[in-house]
Amino acid sequence: MSKSITKNLVVMFNKNKTIMGGLFGMAGLLALAGCGGVPEHERECQWQGTPSWYCRHTAKADSYFVRGNTQSYFIPAYTGPKDFPVPDMPVYADETLDQTLRASVVLGDYKEALSKTGLLALVERQGPYTLFAVPNYPMEHPNFTVDGSLMDAQNETLLKQLMAYTVVLGDYPPAKLRSLIAKNGGSVGLTTFYNEKLIVTINPQTGELVTKNKIGQVNKIWINGIPQANGTLYVSQGLLNFVK
């Protein structure tokens, strides 16, 4: 082979190597930037008002990594007005909060509200989070004035505030809450999604945990702290109004 042919082949190889290296480098940058496709739970997270750090570089909580726990609990059929019988629902401690909500008939409206506001995508993640979920009836018939249904377009801002007020950052099972309440003189303020404080205290008549807002309105707890793979689930008896 002549020297000129060899030289041309080397030049062609170097050019191709440069092009291929550039393509691989671009592909790597696109992958790092997340341009190769946005997962559904990431798209759900992109709603107005969600801090960007909640939506980036975070993975869904994987219940398969929860080891050595086969405990199950039940959410009883809601005893308030209902259109059809609701069977008791098993809840498993090795499932994530969103898995429990997606499977629940009793919490169907609450799940839809979290989905509408982007918060269902949040509680898929490692967290941990503590939810004070709300059954269907108080979601559809809140004990405060609402213009139409909470899910109506004109109530979008209100719905975000109300739902964010049910999502606490951190894991607070009942024993931990009672310990904090005792140390803090009878109540504790938990940080919710919008950095507002949800007050938890103990009903002096019954000894049970209750939640309160800033003006002292009380919401009783119906289901008292079911452990989940990424936090703790409470179910309240009503929908606590958000007061700024």
Residue, then its C-alpha position, 0 to 999 in steps of 0.5 A: m500500500s502506498k504512503s499516500i493511500t495510508k495517509n488518506l486512510v488515517v485522516m479518514f479514520n481520525k475524522n470519523k473518530t472525531i465525529m463519532g466521539g462528538l455524537f457520543g459526547m452529545a448523547g451523554l450530555l442529552a442523557l445527563a440533561g434528561c432530554g432522552g424522555v421525561p418519565e410520567h411521574e416527572r411530568e406530573c411533578q411539573w406544576q406551577g409552584t412546585p420547587s424544581w428540586y422536587c422534580r429533578h434527579t429524584a427517583k420513585a420510592d421502590s417498595y421492593f427494597v422494603r425488607g422483612n415487613t409483611q404487616s397489613y392494616f385495614i381502612p374500614a368502610y367509611t361510616g358517613p353518607k355514601d352511595f354504595p357499600v365500601p369494603d374494608m381495604p387492606v393496606y400493606a406496610d411495604e407499599t408506598l403512599d401513592q400505591t395505597l391511595r391509588a388502590s383506595v375507594v374511600l380515598g378516591d377523591y383525595k387521590e384525584a385532588l393530589s394528582k390534579t395538583g401534582l402532589l401524587a407524584l411527590v409522594e411516589r418518592q423516597g420522602p419520607y412524608t406523612l399524609f393526613a388523607v381525607p375521605n370522599y365525603p368531606m372532600e365533596h362536602p367540606n365544612f367551609t364555604v367553597d364556590g362549587s366543587l373543590m375540583d372546579a377550575q375556579n378553585e385551583t389555587l384553593l385546592k393546591q393550598l388545601m392538599a399541600y396542607t395535608v402533606v407533611l415533610g418527614d415521617y411522624p408515626p403516632a409514637k413520635l408525634r406523642s413524644l414531640i407533643a409532650k416535649n413541646g408543651g402540648s402541641v407540635g407544628l409540622t412543616t407542610f409542603y408550602n412551609e406552613k405549620l400544621i398543628v398536632t395536639i391531643n384531644p384532652q377528652t379522648g386522648e387521641l391525636v387531632t390536627k389544628n390550623k392557625i385559628g384553632q379549628v380542629n380536625k379529628i383523626w380517623i385512621n391513626g398512622i399506618p406505616q408505609a414504605n416512604g412514610t406514614l398515612y393518617v386518615s382524618q375525619g374531615l378536611l381542615n381548612f387552610v388559613k394563612 
